[in-house]
């Protein structure tokens, strides 16, 4: 019933190469889709210089992304076929630690190596590419502090969860218990993120009294949205890019506006942006994604329980003795083709959700023009690609291309 080690090796190799090739082709098509002529409907927010800058930004980030993904693939294949997983497994077993301790050390070393390899790329992206195009506001001190805080949080949250999964799988083999533990963890993190975690990285200030706050609360009342507080986040200390988002749930749900967004938009435009975000909540998009993610996690744990004791999975990675911790890593790699398909499907539905949220905002505010203008300004401020290739959108976009969103809203502009 189970696959041989040669079959597993073949599946993983083909998947990795196909995934890399698909993304490479999509990148090339996306660059080739760039038009020298500024689309007329964006001439009110882009000038010739800004439009050329957005295209240069796309070229720079695409080139950098290709280099990064190529090195990642080479490192993974080299480590795999040089017997790196087997050598690491022998090392952690030689420590004499418990199976849980060995598992934490195994994954910790792999995560640490990945962090070290990715760090130069993160530095280059922040302090060279983002700096060149005027986005970066992160200081070296802030960059280091963010890394240290992220590392401490990863250890504080990740170690207990991994230890629990290792222990339950080894002692009971009950994937359902691991699913339950992980679900509780995910829901718990959703609850504590707004109050405890996010303030470690940014300052959140309640939106001050005035026209904007009055507009937002009055609107929320018209759609029966339980709005209690809106926060402004000091995103400008890291980047000039703008955004707005929901986080958390229940009484700990927050609506957050970047200070860069507040400074660059009118109250009507900000209302339209927030109405879009509220639309996701009212249409139950956020709840549906959370439920899907929980059931997806259950499916993953079930499949993991089937493969985790199969010698062929470990032999494919040159590991002699099966273990829960190594099986978890190897299964995550084997699962990648399924994960790729799920990602594409989820992004398809995400794009549909964005259209629904746009329509909700346009209809309930009776001002589709304000959302159109806000999205155009956001695209110009963030140097968004105005002409993405359909294949690139298919693989990577969780939001519809801006031109299509604007076109959809223009069709209902005169009807609301």
C-alpha positions in Angstrom: 0.0 0.0 0.0 2.8 2.4 0.9 5.3 3.9 -1.6 8.9 2.6 -2.0 11.8 4.9 -1.1 12.6 5.3 -4.8 9.0 6.3 -5.6 9.0 8.8 -2.7 12.4 10.3 -3.9 11.0 10.6 -7.4 7.8 12.3 -6.3 9.6 14.8 -4.2 12.3 15.5 -6.9 9.7 16.0 -9.6 7.5 18.2 -7.4 10.4 20.4 -6.3 11.6 20.8 -9.9 8.1 21.3 -11.3 7.3 23.9 -8.6 10.6 25.8 -9.3 10.0 25.7 -13.0 6.4 26.8 -12.8 7.4 29.8 -10.7 10.4 30.6 -12.9 8.2 30.6 -16.0 5.5 32.6 -14.3 8.1 35.2 -13.3 9.4 35.4 -16.9 5.9 35.8 -18.2 5.1 38.4 -15.6 8.2 40.5 -16.6 7.3 40.0 -20.3 3.8 41.3 -19.6 5.1 44.8 -18.6 3.7 47.5 -20.8 5.7 50.6 -21.6 2.5 52.7 -21.8 0.8 53.6 -18.5 -2.8 52.3 -18.4 -5.0 55.3 -18.9 -7.3 54.5 -15.9 -4.3 54.9 -13.6 -3.0 58.2 -15.0 -4.6 60.1 -12.1 -2.3 58.4 -9.5 0.8 57.5 -11.6 3.0 59.7 -13.6 5.6 58.4 -16.1 8.4 58.3 -13.6 6.4 56.5 -10.9 5.2 54.0 -13.4 8.7 53.2 -14.6 9.8 52.9 -11.0 7.1 50.3 -10.3 8.3 48.3 -13.3 11.9 48.5 -12.1 10.8 47.4 -8.6 9.1 44.4 -10.1 12.2 43.5 -12.1 14.5 43.9 -9.1 12.3 41.8 -6.7 11.7 39.1 -9.4 15.4 38.8 -10.1 16.1 38.6 -6.3 13.3 36.1 -5.8 14.8 33.8 -8.6 18.2 33.9 -7.0 16.8 33.1 -3.5 14.6 30.2 -4.7 17.5 28.8 -6.8 19.8 28.8 -3.8 17.2 27.3 -1.5 16.6 24.4 -4.0 20.3 23.8 -4.4 20.9 23.8 -0.7 18.0 21.4 0.0 19.1 18.9 -2.7 22.8 19.1 -1.7 22.0 18.5 2.0 19.6 15.7 1.1 21.8 13.7 -1.3 24.9 14.3 0.7 23.3 12.4 3.6 22.8 15.5 5.7 19.5 14.3 7.3 21.0 11.0 8.2 24.2 12.6 9.7 22.0 15.0 11.7 19.8 12.2 13.0 22.9 10.2 14.1 24.2 13.3 15.9 21.0 14.0 17.9 20.6 10.3 18.8 24.2 10.3 20.0 23.4 13.0 22.6 21.5 10.5 24.7 18.6 12.9 25.1 15.0 11.7 25.2 13.1 11.2 22.0 11.3 14.5 22.6 14.6 16.4 23.3 16.3 14.8 20.3 13.3 15.8 18.1 13.5 19.4 19.3 17.3 19.5 18.7 16.8 17.9 15.2 14.3 20.5 14.1 16.0 23.3 16.0 19.3 22.7 14.1 17.5 22.5 10.7 15.6 25.7 11.5 18.7 27.4 12.7 20.6 26.5 9.5 17.7 27.8 7.4 17.7 31.0 9.4 21.4 31.5 8.9 21.2 30.9 5.2 18.2 33.2 4.7 19.6 36.1 6.9 21.8 37.6 4.2 18.9 37.6 1.8 16.7 39.3 4.3 19.3 42.0 4.9 19.8 42.6 1.2 16.1 42.8 0.6 15.5 45.3 3.4 18.6 47.5 3.1 19.3 47.3 -0.6 16.2 46.7 -2.6 13.6 48.3 -0.4 16.1 51.1 0.4 16.7 51.8 -3.3 13.0 52.2 -4.0 12.4 54.4 -1.0 10.4 52.0 1.1 12.8 51.0 3.9 12.7 52.9 7.2 14.1 50.0 9.3 17.3 50.9 11.1 19.9 48.2 11.7 19.1 48.3 15.4 15.4 47.7 14.8 16.2 44.9 12.3 18.3 43.1 14.9 15.7 43.7 17.7 12.9 42.3 15.4 15.1 39.2 14.7 15.7 38.6 18.4 12.0 39.1 19.4 11.0 36.7 16.6 13.5 34.1 17.7 12.3 34.3 21.3 8.7 34.0 20.3 9.4 31.1 18.0 11.1 29.3 20.8 8.5 30.2 23.4 5.6 29.1 21.2 7.1 26.5 19.0 8.9 24.3 21.6 5.8 23.5 23.8 3.7 22.7 20.7 6.4 20.5 19.0 7.1 18.7 22.3 3.4 18.0 22.8 3.0 16.6 19.2 6.1 14.4 19.6 5.0 13.1 22.9 1.4 12.3 21.9 2.4 10.7 18.6 5.1 8.6 20.2 3.1 7.5 23.3 -0.3 7.1 21.9 -0.1 7.4 18.1 -3.3 9.3 18.3 -3.3 11.9 15.5 -6.7 13.2 16.6 -5.2 14.3 19.9 -2.4 16.2 18.0 -5.0 17.8 15.8 -6.9 18.9 18.9 -3.8 20.3 20.6 -2.8 22.1 17.5 -6.3 23.5 17.0 -6.3 24.9 20.6 -2.9 26.3 20.0 -4.0 28.1 16.8 -7.1 29.5 18.4 -5.1 30.6 21.5 -2.5 32.3 19.4 -5.3 34.1 17.5 -6.5 35.4 20.8 -3.2 36.5 22.3 -1.6 38.0 19.1 -3.4 41.4 19.2 -2.9 42.0 22.9 0.5 40.4 23.7 2.5 39.6 20.5 1.9 42.4 18.0 2.6 45.2 20.6 6.1 43.7 21.0 6.9 44.9 17.4 4.7 47.9 16.9 3.0 50.7 18.8 -0.8 50.6 18.6 -2.6 53.9 19.3 -6.4 54.2 19.5 -7.7 56.2 16.6 -8.1 59.8 17.8 -11.5 61.5 17.9 -12.5 63.4 14.8 -14.1 63.1 11.4 -12.6 59.8 10.5 -13.5 58.1 13.8 -17.0 59.4 13.6 -17.4 58.2 10.0 -16.1 54.7 10.8 -18.2 54.1 13.9 -21.4 55.5 12.2 -20.8 53.2 9.3 -20.2 50.2 11.5 -23.5 50.8 13.2 -25.4 50.8 9.9 -24.1 47.3 9.0 -24.4 46.0 12.6 -20.7 45.5 12.9 -19.4 45.1 16.6 -16.8 47.8 16.4 -15.3 48.8 19.7 -11.8 50.2 18.8 -9.7 51.0 15.8 -6.0 51.2 16.2 -3.3 53.1 14.2 -0.1 51.2 13.9 3.3 52.9 13.5 4.2 51.0 10.3 6.2 53.9 9.1 9.1 53.0 11.4 9.8 50.1 9.1 8.4 51.0 5.7 6.6 53.6 3.7 4.2 50.9 2.4 0.5 51.1 3.6 -2.0 48.5 4.6 -5.0 47.8 6.9 -6.1 44.5 8.4 -8.1 42.5 11.0 -6.5 40.4 13.6 -7.7 38.2 16.4 -11.3 37.3 17.1 -14.1 37.8 19.7 -13.5 40.7 22.1 -9.8 40.7 21.1 -10.6 41.4 17.5 -8.7 44.5 16.2 -9.0 46.7 13.2 -5.6 48.2 12.4 -4.7 51.0 10.1 -1.1 51.7 9.2 -0.2 55.3 10.0 1.1 55.6 6.4 -2.4 54.7 5.2 -4.1 57.3 7.5 -1.7 60.0 6.4 -2.1 59.4 2.6 -5.9 59.0 2.3 -9.1 61.0 2.9 -11.7 60.0 5.5 -14.0 58.7 2.7 -11.2 56.6 1.2 -10.2 55.2 4.6 -13.9 54.4 5.3 -14.0 52.5 2.0 -10.9 50.5 2.9 -12.3 49.6 6.4 -15.7 48.7 4.8 -13.8 46.2 2.6 -12.2 44.7 5.7 -15.5 44.6 7.5 -17.0 43.0 4.4 -14.7 40.0 4.9 -16.1 39.6 8.4 -19.7 40.1 7.5 -19.4 37.6 4.6 -17.7 35.2 7.0 -14.6 34.9 4.8 -12.3 35.0 7.8 -14.3 32.4 9.8 -14.5 30.1 6.8 -10.8 30.3 6.2 -10.1 29.5 9.8 -12.4 26.5 9.8 -10.9 25.2 6.5 -7.4 25.6 8.0 -8.4 23.6 11.0 -9.8 20.7 9.0 -6.8 20.9 6.6 -4.6 20.4 9.7 -6.7 17.4 10.6 -6.2 15.8 7.2 -2.4 16.5 7.4 -2.2 14.8 10.8 -4.1 11.8 9.5 -1.8 11.4 6.5 1.2 11.9 8.8 0.1 9.1 11.0 0.0 6.8 8.0 3.5 7.7 6.8 5.4 8.4 9.9 6.3 4.8 10.7 7.1 3.7 7.1 10.7 2.8 6.7 10.6 3.8 3.0 10.0 7.5 3.9 13.2 7.5 6.0 15.3 5.5 3.6 14.5 8.0 0.9 16.3 10.6 3.1 19.2 8.3 4.1 18.0 7.9 7.6 18.2 4.3 9.1 15.9 4.5 12.0 12.3 5.9 11.9 11.4 8.6 14.4 8.5 11.0 15.0 10.6 14.1 14.6 12.4 13.1 11.3 9.1 11.7 9.9 7.4 15.1 10.6 10.1 16.9 8.5 10.2 14.4 5.7 6.4 14.2 5.5 6.2 18.0 5.2 8.5 17.7 2.2 6.5 14.8 0.7 3.3 16.7 1.2 4.5 19.6 -0.9 2.6 18.6 -4.1 -0.7 18.5 -2.2 0.2 21.7 -0.5 0.8 23.4 -3.9 -2.6 22.3 -5.2 -4.3 23.5 -2.0 -2.6 26.8 -2.2 -3.7 27.4 -5.8 -7.3 26.4 -4.9 -7.3 28.6 -1.8 -6.0 31.6 -3.7 -8.7 31.1 -6.3 -11.4 31.4 -3.6 -9.5 34.2 -1.9 -9.7 36.3 -5.1 -13.5 35.6 -5.2 -13.7 36.7 -1.6 -12.0 40.0 -2.4 -14.5 40.8 -5.2 -17.3 40.1 -2.7 -15.7 42.4 0.0 -15.2 45.1 -2.7 -18.8 44.9 -3.7 -19.9 44.9 0.0 -17.9 48.1 0.6 -19.2 49.8 -2.5 -22.8 49.0 -1.9 -22.9 49.7 1.9 -21.0 52.9 1.7 -22.7 54.0 -1.5 -19.4 55.3 -2.6 -17.6 52.9 -5.0 -15.5 55.8 -6.2 -13.8 56.2 -2.9 -12.7 52.6 -2.8 -11.5 52.8 -6.4 -9.4 55.9 -5.6 -8.1 54.3 -2.4 -6.9 51.2 -4.1 -5.3 53.2 -6.9 -3.4 55.3 -4.4 -2.3 52.1 -2.5 -1.0 50.6 -5.7 1.0 53.7 -6.5 2.4 54.0 -3.0 3.4 50.4 -2.9 4.7 50.3 -6.6 2.2 47.5 -7.5 2.4 45.8 -10.8 -0.5 47.0 -12.9 -0.3 44.4 -15.6 0.4 41.0 -14.0 0.4 37.9 -16.3 -2.6 35.6 -15.8 -0.4 32.6 -15.1 1.5 34.5 -12.4 -1.9 35.6 -10.9 -3.0 31.9 -10.9 0.0 30.8 -8.9 0.6 33.7 -6.6 -2.2 36.2 -6.2 -4.6 36.0 -3.2 -6.1 39.3 -4.5 -7.4 40.0 -8.0 -5.2 42.3 -10.2 -6.0 45.9 -9.4 -7.2 46.7 -12.9 -9.8 43.9 -12.7 -11.0 45.0 -9.2 -11.4 48.6 -10.5 -13.3 47.4 -13.6 -15.6 45.3 -11.4 -16.4 48.3 -9.2 -16.9 50.7 -12.0 -19.7 48.4 -13.3 -21.6 48.9 -10.0 -20.5 52.5 -9.4 -23.6 54.0 -11.0 -26.0 51.5 -9.4 -25.3 52.3 -5.7 
